[in-house]
Amino acid sequence: MSIYNFAKVCVWHILDIIISLLDSHSITNFSPLSFILHSNPENADRVAQQVERENAIGDGKKKKRKLQKLAQDEIDMMNNPEAWDDSMSTTAVWEVINGNEIKAFRDLLLDNPELAHIRSKDGRGPMWWAHEYGRANFVDLLMKLGVSENLMDVNGISPLSLSTVKGEL
């Protein structure tokens, strides 16, 4: 793991700690997920572009934003066990998959494409949860974003081994 990638992972963990502290003090008008989505320096350009598109005066038609696939080195970094942790981000992703909220998941991925590859402390992530809860639409989307169904969690379990959607794909 490069120093840059290690620093990036450390920043995310520090943000999770700060958000947990702020959240425990019941600050009003504070959205932890919003803070996560907009506090990542790598998201600055994406957020700026989003605001620019939303504020643009055009033909009145909303342009559909496309999801971005991460570069392989970014995917490799997310799949490194040193980067796995239980966080507000993993909880947010788990909640939208558990709740079968594909639009909310897509919205999260528009600003944070790395969330497609996020992994919790046990090594599981969106692909495991999508298979476990029978969410074929999530599995399809994750595969298009380069998430493998053949990765292993800390216990050597792959998403496919948990699948309840095998016949549907």
Phi and psi in radians as a Rosetta constraint file:
Dihedral C 1 N 2 CA 2 C 2 CIRCULARHARMONIC -1.275 0.35
Dihedral N 2 CA 2 C 2 N 3 CIRCULARHARMONIC 2.847 0.35
Dihedral C 2 N 3 CA 3 C 3 CIRCULARHARMONIC -1.086 0.35
Dihedral N 3 CA 3 C 3 N 4 CIRCULARHARMONIC -0.674 0.35
Dihedral C 3 N 4 CA 4 C 4 CIRCULARHARMONIC -1.039 0.35
Dihedral N 4 CA 4 C 4 N 5 CIRCULARHARMONIC -0.844 0.35
Dihedral C 4 N 5 CA 5 C 5 CIRCULARHARMONIC -1.143 0.35
Dihedral N 5 CA 5 C 5 N 6 CIRCULARHARMONIC -0.695 0.35
Dihedral C 5 N 6 CA 6 C 6 CIRCULARHARMONIC -1.084 0.35
Dihedral N 6 CA 6 C 6 N 7 CIRCULARHARMONIC -0.756 0.35
Dihedral C 6 N 7 CA 7 C 7 CIRCULARHARMONIC -1.098 0.35
Dihedral N 7 CA 7 C 7 N 8 CIRCULARHARMONIC -0.686 0.35
Dihedral C 7 N 8 CA 8 C 8 CIRCULARHARMONIC -1.089 0.35
Dihedral N 8 CA 8 C 8 N 9 CIRCULARHARMONIC -0.771 0.35
Dihedral C 8 N 9 CA 9 C 9 CIRCULARHARMONIC -1.117 0.35
Dihedral N 9 CA 9 C 9 N 10 CIRCULARHARMONIC -0.732 0.35
Dihedral C 9 N 10 CA 10 C 10 CIRCULARHARMONIC -1.067 0.35
Dihedral N 10 CA 10 C 10 N 11 CIRCULARHARMONIC -0.748 0.35
Dihedral C 10 N 11 CA 11 C 11 CIRCULARHARMONIC -1.045 0.35
Dihedral N 11 CA 11 C 11 N 12 CIRCULARHARMONIC -0.759 0.35
Dihedral C 11 N 12 CA 12 C 12 CIRCULARHARMONIC -1.078 0.35
Dihedral N 12 CA 12 C 12 N 13 CIRCULARHARMONIC -0.720 0.35
Dihedral C 12 N 13 CA 13 C 13 CIRCULARHARMONIC -1.167 0.35
Dihedral N 13 CA 13 C 13 N 14 CIRCULARHARMONIC -0.687 0.35
Dihedral C 13 N 14 CA 14 C 14 CIRCULARHARMONIC -1.110 0.35
Dihedral N 14 CA 14 C 14 N 15 CIRCULARHARMONIC -0.739 0.35
Dihedral C 14 N 15 CA 15 C 15 CIRCULARHARMONIC -1.069 0.35
Dihedral N 15 CA 15 C 15 N 16 CIRCULARHARMONIC -0.712 0.35
Dihedral C 15 N 16 CA 16 C 16 CIRCULARHARMONIC -1.073 0.35
Dihedral N 16 CA 16 C 16 N 17 CIRCULARHARMONIC -0.703 0.35
Dihedral C 16 N 17 CA 17 C 17 CIRCULARHARMONIC -1.140 0.35
Dihedral N 17 CA 17 C 17 N 18 CIRCULARHARMONIC -0.798 0.35
Dihedral C 17 N 18 CA 18 C 18 CIRCULARHARMONIC -1.063 0.35
Dihedral N 18 CA 18 C 18 N 19 CIRCULARHARMONIC -0.792 0.35
Dihedral C 18 N 19 CA 19 C 19 CIRCULARHARMONIC -1.103 0.35
Dihedral N 19 CA 19 C 19 N 20 CIRCULARHARMONIC -0.722 0.35
Dihedral C 19 N 20 CA 20 C 20 CIRCULARHARMONIC -1.062 0.35
Dihedral N 20 CA 20 C 20 N 21 CIRCULARHARMONIC -0.738 0.35
Dihedral C 20 N 21 CA 21 C 21 CIRCULARHARMONIC -1.128 0.35
Dihedral N 21 CA 21 C 21 N 22 CIRCULARHARMONIC -0.794 0.35
Dihedral C 21 N 22 CA 22 C 22 CIRCULARHARMONIC -1.113 0.35
Dihedral N 22 CA 22 C 22 N 23 CIRCULARHARMONIC -0.740 0.35
Dihedral C 22 N 23 CA 23 C 23 CIRCULARHARMONIC -1.118 0.35
Dihedral N 23 CA 23 C 23 N 24 CIRCULARHARMONIC -0.637 0.35
Dihedral C 23 N 24 CA 24 C 24 CIRCULARHARMONIC -1.222 0.35
Dihedral N 24 CA 24 C 24 N 25 CIRCULARHARMONIC -0.289 0.35
Dihedral C 24 N 25 CA 25 C 25 CIRCULARHARMONIC -1.693 0.35
Dihedral N 25 CA 25 C 25 N 26 CIRCULARHARMONIC 0.208 0.35
Dihedral C 25 N 26 CA 26 C 26 CIRCULARHARMONIC 0.876 0.35
Dihedral N 26 CA 26 C 26 N 27 CIRCULARHARMONIC 0.877 0.35
Dihedral C 26 N 27 CA 27 C 27 CIRCULARHARMONIC -1.234 0.35
Dihedral N 27 CA 27 C 27 N 28 CIRCULARHARMONIC 2.274 0.35
Dihedral C 27 N 28 CA 28 C 28 CIRCULARHARMONIC -1.399 0.35
Dihedral N 28 CA 28 C 28 N 29 CIRCULARHARMONIC 2.768 0.35
Dihedral C 28 N 29 CA 29 C 29 CIRCULARHARMONIC 0.963 0.35
Dihedral N 29 CA 29 C 29 N 30 CIRCULARHARMONIC 0.633 0.35
Dihedral C 29 N 30 CA 30 C 30 CIRCULARHARMONIC -2.184 0.35
Dihedral N 30 CA 30 C 30 N 31 CIRCULARHARMONIC 2.156 0.35
Dihedral C 30 N 31 CA 31 C 31 CIRCULARHARMONIC -1.920 0.35
Dihedral N 31 CA 31 C 31 N 32 CIRCULARHARMONIC 1.921 0.35
Dihedral C 31 N 32 CA 32 C 32 CIRCULARHARMONIC -0.990 0.35
Dihedral N 32 CA 32 C 32 N 33 CIRCULARHARMONIC -0.715 0.35
Dihedral C 32 N 33 CA 33 C 33 CIRCULARHARMONIC -1.130 0.35
Dihedral N 33 CA 33 C 33 N 34 CIRCULARHARMONIC -0.726 0.35
Dihedral C 33 N 34 CA 34 C 34 CIRCULARHARMONIC -1.065 0.35
Dihedral N 34 CA 34 C 34 N 35 CIRCULARHARMONIC -0.721 0.35
Dihedral C 34 N 35 CA 35 C 35 CIRCULARHARMONIC -1.082 0.35
Dihedral N 35 CA 35 C 35 N 36 CIRCULARHARMONIC -0.778 0.35
Dihedral C 35 N 36 CA 36 C 36 CIRCULARHARMONIC -1.057 0.35
Dihedral N 36 CA 36 C 36 N 37 CIRCULARHARMONIC -0.809 0.35
Dihedral C 36 N 37 CA 37 C 37 CIRCULARHARMONIC -1.137 0.35
Dihedral N 37 CA 37 C 37 N 38 CIRCULARHARMONIC -0.555 0.35
Dihedral C 37 N 38 CA 38 C 38 CIRCULARHARMONIC -1.856 0.35
Dihedral N 38 CA 38 C 38 N 39 CIRCULARHARMONIC -0.082 0.35
Dihedral C 38 N 39 CA 39 C 39 CIRCULARHARMONIC -1.663 0.35
Dihedral N 39 CA 39 C 39 N 40 CIRCULARHARMONIC -0.153 0.35
Dihedral C 39 N 40 CA 40 C 40 CIRCULARHARMONIC -1.333 0.35
Dihedral N 40 CA 40 C 40 N 41 CIRCULARHARMONIC 2.064 0.35
Dihedral C 40 N 41 CA 41 C 41 CIRCULARHARMONIC -0.987 0.35
Dihedral N 41 CA 41 C 41 N 42 CIRCULARHARMONIC -0.524 0.35
Dihedral C 41 N 42 CA 42 C 42 CIRCULARHARMONIC -1.205 0.35
Dihedral N 42 CA 42 C 42 N 43 CIRCULARHARMONIC -0.349 0.35
Dihedral C 42 N 43 CA 43 C 43 CIRCULARHARMONIC -1.501 0.35
Dihedral N 43 CA 43 C 43 N 44 CIRCULARHARMONIC -0.136 0.35
Dihedral C 43 N 44 CA 44 C 44 CIRCULARHARMONIC -0.965 0.35
Dihedral N 44 CA 44 C 44 N 45 CIRCULARHARMONIC -0.829 0.35
Dihedral C 44 N 45 CA 45 C 45 CIRCULARHARMONIC -1.119 0.35
Dihedral N 45 CA 45 C 45 N 46 CIRCULARHARMONIC -0.759 0.35
Dihedral C 45 N 46 CA 46 C 46 CIRCULARHARMONIC -1.106 0.35
Dihedral N 46 CA 46 C 46 N 47 CIRCULARHARMONIC -0.742 0.35
Dihedral C 46 N 47 CA 47 C 47 CIRCULARHARMONIC -1.147 0.35
Dihedral N 47 CA 47 C 47 N 48 CIRCULARHARMONIC -0.736 0.35
Dihedral C 47 N 48 CA 48 C 48 CIRCULARHARMONIC -1.066 0.35
Dihedral N 48 CA 48 C 48 N 49 CIRCULARHARMONIC -0.754 0.35
Dihedral C 48 N 49 CA 49 C 49 CIRCULARHARMONIC -1.129 0.35
Dihedral N 49 CA 49 C 49 N 50 CIRCULARHARMONIC -0.672 0.35
Dihedral C 49 N 50 CA 50 C 50 CIRCULARHARMONIC -1.098 0.35
Dihedral N 50 CA 50 C 50 N 51 CIRCULARHARMONIC -0.829 0.35
Dihedral C 50 N 51 CA 51 C 51 CIRCULARHARMONIC -1.068 0.35
Dihedral N 51 CA 51 C 51 N 52 CIRCULARHARMONIC -0.745 0.35
Dihedral C 51 N 52 CA 52 C 52 CIRCULARHARMONIC -1.051 0.35
Dihedral N 52 CA 52 C 52 N 53 CIRCULARHARMONIC -0.765 0.35
Dihedral C 52 N 53 CA 53 C 53 CIRCULARHARMONIC -1.142 0.35
Dihedral N 53 CA 53 C 53 N 54 CIRCULARHARMONIC -0.710 0.35
Dihedral C 53 N 54 CA 54 C 54 CIRCULARHARMONIC -1.186 0.35
Dihedral N 54 CA 54 C 54 N 55 CIRCULARHARMONIC -0.521 0.35
Dihedral C 54 N 55 CA 55 C 55 CIRCULARHARMONIC -1.601 0.35
Dihedral N 55 CA 55 C 55 N 56 CIRCULARHARMONIC -0.155 0.35
Dihedral C 55 N 56 CA 56 C 56 CIRCULARHARMONIC -1.203 0.35
Dihedral N 56 CA 56 C 56 N 57 CIRCULARHARMONIC 2.432 0.35
Dihedral C 56 N 57 CA 57 C 57 CIRCULARHARMONIC -1.729 0.35
Dihedral N 57 CA 57 C 57 N 58 CIRCULARHARMONIC 2.026 0.35
Dihedral C 57 N 58 CA 58 C 58 CIRCULARHARMONIC -2.307 0.35
Dihedral N 58 CA 58 C 58 N 59 CIRCULARHARMONIC -2.468 0.35
Dihedral C 58 N 59 CA 59 C 59 CIRCULARHARMONIC -1.425 0.35
Dihedral N 59 CA 59 C 59 N 60 CIRCULARHARMONIC 0.149 0.35
Dihedral C 59 N 60 CA 60 C 60 CIRCULARHARMONIC 1.514 0.35
Dihedral N 60 CA 60 C 60 N 61 CIRCULARHARMONIC -0.126 0.35
Dihedral C 60 N 61 CA 61 C 61 CIRCULARHARMONIC -1.598 0.35
Dihedral N 61 CA 61 C 61 N 62 CIRCULARHARMONIC 2.396 0.35
Dihedral C 61 N 62 CA 62 C 62 CIRCULARHARMONIC -1.425 0.35
Dihedral N 62 CA 62 C 62 N 63 CIRCULARHARMONIC 2.251 0.35
Dihedral C 62 N 63 CA 63 C 63 CIRCULARHARMONIC -1.510 0.35
Dihedral N 63 CA 63 C 63 N 64 CIRCULARHARMONIC 2.344 0.35
Dihedral C 63 N 64 CA 64 C 64 CIRCULARHARMONIC -1.349 0.35
Dihedral N 64 CA 64 C 64 N 65 CIRCULARHARMONIC 2.170 0.35
Dihedral C 64 N 65 CA 65 C 65 CIRCULARHARMONIC -1.339 0.35
Dihedral N 65 CA 65 C 65 N 66 CIRCULARHARMONIC 2.538 0.35
Dihedral C 65 N 66 CA 66 C 66 CIRCULARHARMONIC -1.730 0.35
Dihedral N 66 CA 66 C 66 N 67 CIRCULARHARMONIC 2.501 0.35
Dihedral C 66 N 67 CA 67 C 67 CIRCULARHARMONIC -1.260 0.35
Dihedral N 67 CA 67 C 67 N 68 CIRCULARHARMONIC 2.559 0.35
Dihedral C 67 N 68 CA 68 C 68 CIRCULARHARMONIC -1.827 0.35
Dihedral N 68 CA 68 C 68 N 69 CIRCULARHARMONIC 2.398 0.35
Dihedral C 68 N 69 CA 69 C 69 CIRCULARHARMONIC -1.619 0.35
Dihedral N 69 CA 69 C 69 N 70 CIRCULARHARMONIC 2.334 0.35
Dihedral C 69 N 70 CA 70 C 70 CIRCULARHARMONIC -1.227 0.35
Dihedral N 70 CA 70 C 70 N 71 CIRCULARHARMONIC 2.711 0.35
Dihedral C 70 N 71 CA 71 C 71 CIRCULARHARMONIC -1.215 0.35
Dihedral N 71 CA 71 C 71 N 72 CIRCULARHARMONIC 2.702 0.35
Dihedral C 71 N 72 CA 72 C 72 CIRCULARHARMONIC -1.030 0.35
Dihedral N 72 CA 72 C 72 N 73 CIRCULARHARMONIC -0.640 0.35
Dihedral C 72 N 73 CA 73 C 73 CIRCULARHARMONIC -1.162 0.35
Dihedral N 73 CA 73 C 73 N 74 CIRCULARHARMONIC -0.568 0.35
Dihedral C 73 N 74 CA 74 C 74 CIRCULARHARMONIC -1.222 0.35
Dihedral N 74 CA 74 C 74 N 75 CIRCULARHARMONIC -0.689 0.35
Dihedral C 74 N 75 CA 75 C 75 CIRCULARHARMONIC -1.105 0.35
Dihedral N 75 CA 75 C 75 N 76 CIRCULARHARMONIC -0.775 0.35
Dihedral C 75 N 76 CA 76 C 76 CIRCULARHARMONIC -1.045 0.35
Dihedral N 76 CA 76 C 76 N 77 CIRCULARHARMONIC -0.685 0.35
Dihedral C 76 N 77 CA 77 C 77 CIRCULARHARMONIC -1.116 0.35
Dihedral N 77 CA 77 C 77 N 78 CIRCULARHARMONIC -0.735 0.35
Dihedral C 77 N 78 CA 78 C 78 CIRCULARHARMONIC -1.172 0.35
Dihedral N 78 CA 78 C 78 N 79 CIRCULARHARMONIC -0.486 0.35
Dihedral C 78 N 79 CA 79 C 79 CIRCULARHARMONIC -1.567 0.35
Dihedral N 79 CA 79 C 79 N 80 CIRCULARHARMONIC 0.021 0.35
Dihedral C 79 N 80 CA 80 C 80 CIRCULARHARMONIC -1.346 0.35
Dihedral N 80 CA 80 C 80 N 81 CIRCULARHARMONIC 2.177 0.35
Dihedral C 80 N 81 CA 81 C 81 CIRCULARHARMONIC -0.923 0.35
Dihedral N 81 CA 81 C 81 N 82 CIRCULARHARMONIC -0.444 0.35
Dihedral C 81 N 82 CA 82 C 82 CIRCULARHARMONIC -1.150 0.35
Dihedral N 82 CA 82 C 82 N 83 CIRCULARHARMONIC -0.367 0.35
Dihedral C 82 N 83 CA 83 C 83 CIRCULARHARMONIC -1.598 0.35
Dihedral N 83 CA 83 C 83 N 84 CIRCULARHARMONIC -0.160 0.35
Dihedral C 83 N 84 CA 84 C 84 CIRCULARHARMONIC -1.340 0.35
Dihedral N 84 CA 84 C 84 N 85 CIRCULARHARMONIC 2.339 0.35
Dihedral C 84 N 85 CA 85 C 85 CIRCULARHARMONIC -2.895 0.35
Dihedral N 85 CA 85 C 85 N 86 CIRCULARHARMONIC 2.677 0.35
Dihedral C 85 N 86 CA 86 C 86 CIRCULARHARMONIC -1.406 0.35
Dihedral N 86 CA 86 C 86 N 87 CIRCULARHARMONIC 2.197 0.35
Dihedral C 86 N 87 CA 87 C 87 CIRCULARHARMONIC -2.578 0.35
Dihedral N 87 CA 87 C 87 N 88 CIRCULARHARMONIC 3.059 0.35
Dihedral C 87 N 88 CA 88 C 88 CIRCULARHARMONIC -1.134 0.35
Dihedral N 88 CA 88 C 88 N 89 CIRCULARHARMONIC -0.548 0.35
Dihedral C 88 N 89 CA 89 C 89 CIRCULARHARMONIC -1.175 0.35
Dihedral N 89 CA 89 C 89 N 90 CIRCULARHARMONIC -0.798 0.35
Dihedral C 89 N 90 CA 90 C 90 CIRCULARHARMONIC -1.132 0.35
Dihedral N 90 CA 90 C 90 N 91 CIRCULARHARMONIC -0.654 0.35
Dihedral C 90 N 91 CA 91 C 91 CIRCULARHARMONIC -1.114 0.35
Dihedral N 91 CA 91 C 91 N 92 CIRCULARHARMONIC -0.770 0.35
Dihedral C 91 N 92 CA 92 C 92 CIRCULARHARMONIC -1.073 0.35
Dihedral N 92 CA 92 C 92 N 93 CIRCULARHARMONIC -0.759 0.35
Dihedral C 92 N 93 CA 93 C 93 CIRCULARHARMONIC -1.159 0.35
Dihedral N 93 CA 93 C 93 N 94 CIRCULARHARMONIC -0.784 0.35
Dihedral C 93 N 94 CA 94 C 94 CIRCULARHARMONIC -1.013 0.35
Dihedral N 94 CA 94 C 94 N 95 CIRCULARHARMONIC -0.736 0.35
Dihedral C 94 N 95 CA 95 C 95 CIRCULARHARMONIC -1.103 0.35
Dihedral N 95 CA 95 C 95 N 96 CIRCULARHARMONIC -0.732 0.35
Dihedral C 95 N 96 CA 96 C 96 CIRCULARHARMONIC -1.244 0.35
Dihedral N 96 CA 96 C 96 N 97 CIRCULARHARMONIC -0.575 0.35
Dihedral C 96 N 97 CA 97 C 97 CIRCULARHARMONIC -1.264 0.35
Dihedral N 97 CA 97 C 97 N 98 CIRCULARHARMONIC -0.806 0.35
Dihedral C 97 N 98 CA 98 C 98 CIRCULARHARMONIC -1.016 0.35
Dihedral N 98 CA 98 C 98 N 99 CIRCULARHARMONIC -0.704 0.35
Dihedral C 98 N 99 CA 99 C 99 CIRCULARHARMONIC -1.444 0.35
Dihedral N 99 CA 99 C 99 N 100 CIRCULARHARMONIC 0.007 0.35
Dihedral C 99 N 100 CA 100 C 100 CIRCULARHARMONIC 1.008 0.35
Dihedral N 100 CA 100 C 100 N 101 CIRCULARHARMONIC 0.724 0.35
Dihedral C 100 N 101 CA 101 C 101 CIRCULARHARMONIC -1.757 0.35
Dihedral N 101 CA 101 C 101 N 102 CIRCULARHARMONIC 1.353 0.35
Dihedral C 101 N 102 CA 102 C 102 CIRCULARHARMONIC -1.124 0.35
Dihedral N 102 CA 102 C 102 N 103 CIRCULARHARMONIC -0.644 0.35
Dihedral C 102 N 103 CA 103 C 103 CIRCULARHARMONIC -1.134 0.35
Dihedral N 103 CA 103 C 103 N 104 CIRCULARHARMONIC -0.755 0.35
Dihedral C 103 N 104 CA 104 C 104 CIRCULARHARMONIC -1.110 0.35
Dihedral N 104 CA 104 C 104 N 105 CIRCULARHARMONIC -0.664 0.35
Dihedral C 104 N 105 CA 105 C 105 CIRCULARHARMONIC -1.128 0.35
Dihedral N 105 CA 105 C 105 N 106 CIRCULARHARMONIC -0.784 0.35
Dihedral C 105 N 106 CA 106 C 106 CIRCULARHARMONIC -1.071 0.35
Dihedral N 106 CA 106 C 106 N 107 CIRCULARHARMONIC -0.718 0.35
Dihedral C 106 N 107 CA 107 C 107 CIRCULARHARMONIC -1.086 0.35
Dihedral N 107 CA 107 C 107 N 108 CIRCULARHARMONIC -0.721 0.35
Dihedral C 107 N 108 CA 108 C 108 CIRCULARHARMONIC -1.071 0.35
Dihedral N 108 CA 108 C 108 N 109 CIRCULARHARMONIC -0.749 0.35
Dihedral C 108 N 109 CA 109 C 109 CIRCULARHARMONIC -1.239 0.35
Dihedral N 109 CA 109 C 109 N 110 CIRCULARHARMONIC -0.461 0.35
Dihedral C 109 N 110 CA 110 C 110 CIRCULARHARMONIC -1.058 0.35
Dihedral N 110 CA 110 C 110 N 111 CIRCULARHARMONIC -0.723 0.35
Dihedral C 110 N 111 CA 111 C 111 CIRCULARHARMONIC -1.609 0.35
Dihedral N 111 CA 111 C 111 N 112 CIRCULARHARMONIC -0.369 0.35
Dihedral C 111 N 112 CA 112 C 112 CIRCULARHARMONIC -2.446 0.35
Dihedral N 112 CA 112 C 112 N 113 CIRCULARHARMONIC 1.298 0.35
Dihedral C 112 N 113 CA 113 C 113 CIRCULARHARMONIC -1.059 0.35
Dihedral N 113 CA 113 C 113 N 114 CIRCULARHARMONIC -0.383 0.35
Dihedral C 113 N 114 CA 114 C 114 CIRCULARHARMONIC -1.161 0.35
Dihedral N 114 CA 114 C 114 N 115 CIRCULARHARMONIC -0.345 0.35
Dihedral C 114 N 115 CA 115 C 115 CIRCULARHARMONIC -1.142 0.35
Dihedral N 115 CA 115 C 115 N 116 CIRCULARHARMONIC -0.339 0.35
Dihedral C 115 N 116 CA 116 C 116 CIRCULARHARMONIC -1.122 0.35
Dihedral N 116 CA 116 C 116 N 117 CIRCULARHARMONIC -0.459 0.35
Dihedral C 116 N 117 CA 117 C 117 CIRCULARHARMONIC -1.910 0.35
Dihedral N 117 CA 117 C 117 N 118 CIRCULARHARMONIC 0.057 0.35
Dihedral C 117 N 118 CA 118 C 118 CIRCULARHARMONIC -1.094 0.35
Dihedral N 118 CA 118 C 118 N 119 CIRCULARHARMONIC 2.552 0.35
Dihedral C 118 N 119 CA 119 C 119 CIRCULARHARMONIC -2.293 0.35
Dihedral N 119 CA 119 C 119 N 120 CIRCULARHARMONIC 2.428 0.35
Dihedral C 119 N 120 CA 120 C 120 CIRCULARHARMONIC -1.434 0.35
Dihedral N 120 CA 120 C 120 N 121 CIRCULARHARMONIC 3.085 0.35
Dihedral C 120 N 121 CA 121 C 121 CIRCULARHARMONIC -0.993 0.35
Dihedral N 121 CA 121 C 121 N 122 CIRCULARHARMONIC -0.563 0.35
Dihedral C 121 N 122 CA 122 C 122 CIRCULARHARMONIC -1.436 0.35
Dihedral N 122 CA 122 C 122 N 123 CIRCULARHARMONIC 0.057 0.35
Dihedral C 122 N 123 CA 123 C 123 CIRCULARHARMONIC 1.528 0.35
Dihedral N 123 CA 123 C 123 N 124 CIRCULARHARMONIC -0.016 0.35
Dihedral C 123 N 124 CA 124 C 124 CIRCULARHARMONIC -1.579 0.35
Dihedral N 124 CA 124 C 124 N 125 CIRCULARHARMONIC 2.728 0.35
Dihedral C 124 N 125 CA 125 C 125 CIRCULARHARMONIC -2.663 0.35
Dihedral N 125 CA 125 C 125 N 126 CIRCULARHARMONIC -2.814 0.35
Dihedral C 125 N 126 CA 126 C 126 CIRCULARHARMONIC -0.923 0.35
Dihedral N 126 CA 126 C 126 N 127 CIRCULARHARMONIC -0.698 0.35
Dihedral C 126 N 127 CA 127 C 127 CIRCULARHARMONIC -1.165 0.35
Dihedral N 127 CA 127 C 127 N 128 CIRCULARHARMONIC -0.668 0.35
Dihedral C 127 N 128 CA 128 C 128 CIRCULARHARMONIC -1.098 0.35
Dihedral N 128 CA 128 C 128 N 129 CIRCULARHARMONIC -0.841 0.35
Dihedral C 128 N 129 CA 129 C 129 CIRCULARHARMONIC -1.148 0.35
Dihedral N 129 CA 129 C 129 N 130 CIRCULARHARMONIC -0.680 0.35
Dihedral C 129 N 130 CA 130 C 130 CIRCULARHARMONIC -1.092 0.35
Dihedral N 130 CA 130 C 130 N 131 CIRCULARHARMONIC -0.771 0.35
Dihedral C 130 N 131 CA 131 C 131 CIRCULARHARMONIC -1.174 0.35
Dihedral N 131 CA 131 C 131 N 132 CIRCULARHARMONIC -0.766 0.35
Dihedral C 131 N 132 CA 132 C 132 CIRCULARHARMONIC -1.051 0.35
Dihedral N 132 CA 132 C 132 N 133 CIRCULARHARMONIC -0.688 0.35
Dihedral C 132 N 133 CA 133 C 133 CIRCULARHARMONIC -1.665 0.35
Dihedral N 133 CA 133 C 133 N 134 CIRCULARHARMONIC 0.122 0.35
Dihedral C 133 N 134 CA 134 C 134 CIRCULARHARMONIC 1.216 0.35
Dihedral N 134 CA 134 C 134 N 135 CIRCULARHARMONIC 0.642 0.35
Dihedral C 134 N 135 CA 135 C 135 CIRCULARHARMONIC -1.709 0.35
Dihedral N 135 CA 135 C 135 N 136 CIRCULARHARMONIC 1.383 0.35
Dihedral C 135 N 136 CA 136 C 136 CIRCULARHARMONIC -1.028 0.35
Dihedral N 136 CA 136 C 136 N 137 CIRCULARHARMONIC -0.634 0.35
Dihedral C 136 N 137 CA 137 C 137 CIRCULARHARMONIC -1.144 0.35
Dihedral N 137 CA 137 C 137 N 138 CIRCULARHARMONIC -0.619 0.35
Dihedral C 137 N 138 CA 138 C 138 CIRCULARHARMONIC -1.221 0.35
Dihedral N 138 CA 138 C 138 N 139 CIRCULARHARMONIC -0.761 0.35
Dihedral C 138 N 139 CA 139 C 139 CIRCULARHARMONIC -1.008 0.35
Dihedral N 139 CA 139 C 139 N 140 CIRCULARHARMONIC -0.813 0.35
Dihedral C 139 N 140 CA 140 C 140 CIRCULARHARMONIC -1.049 0.35
Dihedral N 140 CA 140 C 140 N 141 CIRCULARHARMONIC -0.811 0.35
Dihedral C 140 N 141 CA 141 C 141 CIRCULARHARMONIC -1.090 0.35
Dihedral N 141 CA 141 C 141 N 142 CIRCULARHARMONIC -0.799 0.35
Dihedral C 141 N 142 CA 142 C 142 CIRCULARHARMONIC -1.100 0.35
Dihedral N 142 CA 142 C 142 N 143 CIRCULARHARMONIC -0.681 0.35
Dihedral C 142 N 143 CA 143 C 143 CIRCULARHARMONIC -1.114 0.35
Dihedral N 143 CA 143 C 143 N 144 CIRCULARHARMONIC -0.685 0.35
Dihedral C 143 N 144 CA 144 C 144 CIRCULARHARMONIC -1.108 0.35
Dihedral N 144 CA 144 C 144 N 145 CIRCULARHARMONIC -0.466 0.35
Dihedral C 144 N 145 CA 145 C 145 CIRCULARHARMONIC -1.600 0.35
Dihedral N 145 CA 145 C 145 N 146 CIRCULARHARMONIC 0.118 0.35
Dihedral C 145 N 146 CA 146 C 146 CIRCULARHARMONIC 1.531 0.35
Dihedral N 146 CA 146 C 146 N 147 CIRCULARHARMONIC 0.283 0.35
Dihedral C 146 N 147 CA 147 C 147 CIRCULARHARMONIC -1.460 0.35
Dihedral N 147 CA 147 C 147 N 148 CIRCULARHARMONIC 2.209 0.35
Dihedral C 147 N 148 CA 148 C 148 CIRCULARHARMONIC -1.421 0.35
Dihedral N 148 CA 148 C 148 N 149 CIRCULARHARMONIC 2.530 0.35
Dihedral C 148 N 149 CA 149 C 149 CIRCULARHARMONIC -1.579 0.35
Dihedral N 149 CA 149 C 149 N 150 CIRCULARHARMONIC -0.064 0.35
Dihedral C 149 N 150 CA 150 C 150 CIRCULARHARMONIC -1.869 0.35
Dihedral N 150 CA 150 C 150 N 151 CIRCULARHARMONIC 0.097 0.35
Dihedral C 150 N 151 CA 151 C 151 CIRCULARHARMONIC -1.213 0.35
Dihedral N 151 CA 151 C 151 N 152 CIRCULARHARMONIC 2.865 0.35
Dihedral C 151 N 152 CA 152 C 152 CIRCULARHARMONIC -2.077 0.35
Dihedral N 152 CA 152 C 152 N 153 CIRCULARHARMONIC 2.545 0.35
Dihedral C 152 N 153 CA 153 C 153 CIRCULARHARMONIC -1.506 0.35
Dihedral N 153 CA 153 C 153 N 154 CIRCULARHARMONIC -2.984 0.35
Dihedral C 153 N 154 CA 154 C 154 CIRCULARHARMONIC -1.130 0.35
Dihedral N 154 CA 154 C 154 N 155 CIRCULARHARMONIC -0.361 0.35
Dihedral C 154 N 155 CA 155 C 155 CIRCULARHARMONIC -1.743 0.35
Dihedral N 155 CA 155 C 155 N 156 CIRCULARHARMONIC 0.160 0.35
Dihedral C 155 N 156 CA 156 C 156 CIRCULARHARMONIC 1.349 0.35
Dihedral N 156 CA 156 C 156 N 157 CIRCULARHARMONIC 0.377 0.35
Dihedral C 156 N 157 CA 157 C 157 CIRCULARHARMONIC -1.735 0.35
Dihedral N 157 CA 157 C 157 N 158 CIRCULARHARMONIC 2.275 0.35
Dihedral C 157 N 158 CA 158 C 158 CIRCULARHARMONIC -1.675 0.35
Dihedral N 158 CA 158 C 158 N 159 CIRCULARHARMONIC 2.794 0.35
Dihedral C 158 N 159 CA 159 C 159 CIRCULARHARMONIC -0.998 0.35
Dihedral N 159 CA 159 C 159 N 160 CIRCULARHARMONIC -0.698 0.35
Dihedral C 159 N 160 CA 160 C 160 CIRCULARHARMONIC -1.083 0.35
Dihedral N 160 CA 160 C 160 N 161 CIRCULARHARMONIC -0.562 0.35
Dihedral C 160 N 161 CA 161 C 161 CIRCULARHARMONIC -1.238 0.35
Dihedral N 161 CA 161 C 161 N 162 CIRCULARHARMONIC -0.313 0.35
Dihedral C 161 N 162 CA 162 C 162 CIRCULARHARMONIC -1.678 0.35
Dihedral N 162 CA 162 C 162 N 163 CIRCULARHARMONIC -0.086 0.35
Dihedral C 162 N 163 CA 163 C 163 CIRCULARHARMONIC -1.081 0.35
Dihedral N 163 CA 163 C 163 N 164 CIRCULARHARMONIC 2.362 0.35
Dihedral C 163 N 164 CA 164 C 164 CIRCULARHARMONIC -1.986 0.35
Dihedral N 164 CA 164 C 164 N 165 CIRCULARHARMONIC 0.162 0.35
Dihedral C 164 N 165 CA 165 C 165 CIRCULARHARMONIC -2.049 0.35
Dihedral N 165 CA 165 C 165 N 166 CIRCULARHARMONIC 0.195 0.35
Dihedral C 165 N 166 CA 166 C 166 CIRCULARHARMONIC -0.897 0.35
Dihedral N 166 CA 166 C 166 N 167 CIRCULARHARMONIC -0.822 0.35
Dihedral C 166 N 167 CA 167 C 167 CIRCULARHARMONIC -1.259 0.35
Dihedral N 167 CA 167 C 167 N 168 CIRCULARHARMONIC -0.308 0.35
Dihedral C 167 N 168 CA 168 C 168 CIRCULARHARMONIC -1.575 0.35
Dihedral N 168 CA 168 C 168 N 169 CIRCULARHARMONIC -0.351 0.35
